[in-house]
């Protein structure tokens, strides 16, 4: 039961941010979008790793890395697409 709850929390973090971005409530480079994506992806990556679900480890690991890249770029005053 706890494993399912952890998965649901991770998914909800990502999905709420995604829905709010699609509704144009959040910008995709806003911390309010990036941080929940990062946290949710980390949760789901760890859970997938523990279950040896390597496709999901790849998916969520990359999702987490891209979200972290966006956070770092924003903190440095850049957009994620600029160098």
C-alpha positions in Angstrom: 0.0 0.0 0.0 2.8 2.4 0.9 4.5 1.8 -2.5 1.3 2.7 -4.3 0.9 5.9 -2.2 4.5 6.9 -3.0 3.8 6.4 -6.8 0.6 8.3 -6.6 2.3 11.3 -4.8 5.1 11.4 -7.4 2.6 11.2 -10.3 0.4 13.9 -8.8 3.3 16.3 -8.4 4.1 15.9 -12.1 0.6 16.0 -13.3 -0.6 19.0 -11.4 2.4 21.0 -12.7 1.7 19.8 -16.2 -2.0 20.6 -16.1 -1.4 24.1 -14.7 1.2 24.7 -17.4 -1.3 23.6 -20.1 -3.9 25.9 -18.6 -1.3 28.7 -18.7 -1.5 29.2 -15.0 2.2 28.3 -14.7 5.0 29.0 -17.2 7.2 26.0 -18.1 10.2 27.8 -16.8 8.6 28.8 -13.5 9.9 27.2 -10.3 6.3 26.2 -9.5 6.4 24.0 -12.6 10.0 22.8 -12.4 10.3 21.9 -8.7 7.2 19.6 -8.6 8.4 18.0 -11.8 11.8 17.4 -10.3 10.5 16.0 -7.0 7.9 13.8 -8.7 10.4 12.4 -11.1 12.9 11.7 -8.4 10.2 9.8 -6.4 9.2 7.8 -9.4 12.8 7.1 -10.4 13.7 5.7 -7.0 10.5 3.7 -7.0 11.2 2.3 -10.5 14.8 1.5 -9.5 13.7 -0.5 -6.5 11.3 -2.4 -8.7 13.9 -2.9 -11.5 11.7 -1.2 -14.0 14.5 0.1 -16.2 12.3 1.7 -18.8 10.7 3.9 -16.2 14.0 4.5 -14.5 15.2 6.0 -17.9 12.0 8.0 -18.4 11.8 9.4 -15.0 15.6 9.8 -14.6 15.7 12.0 -17.7 12.6 13.9 -16.6 14.3 14.7 -13.3 17.6 15.7 -15.1 15.8 18.0 -17.5 13.8 19.6 -14.6 17.0 20.1 -12.7 18.6 21.6 -15.7 15.7 24.1 -15.9 16.0 25.0 -12.3 19.8 25.6 -12.5 19.4 27.6 -15.7 16.7 29.7 -14.1 18.8 30.3 -11.0 21.6 31.5 -13.3 19.3 33.9 -15.0 19.0 31.9 -18.2 16.3 29.9 -19.9 16.9 26.2 -20.2 17.3 26.6 -24.0 20.2 29.1 -23.8 23.8 28.3 -23.2 
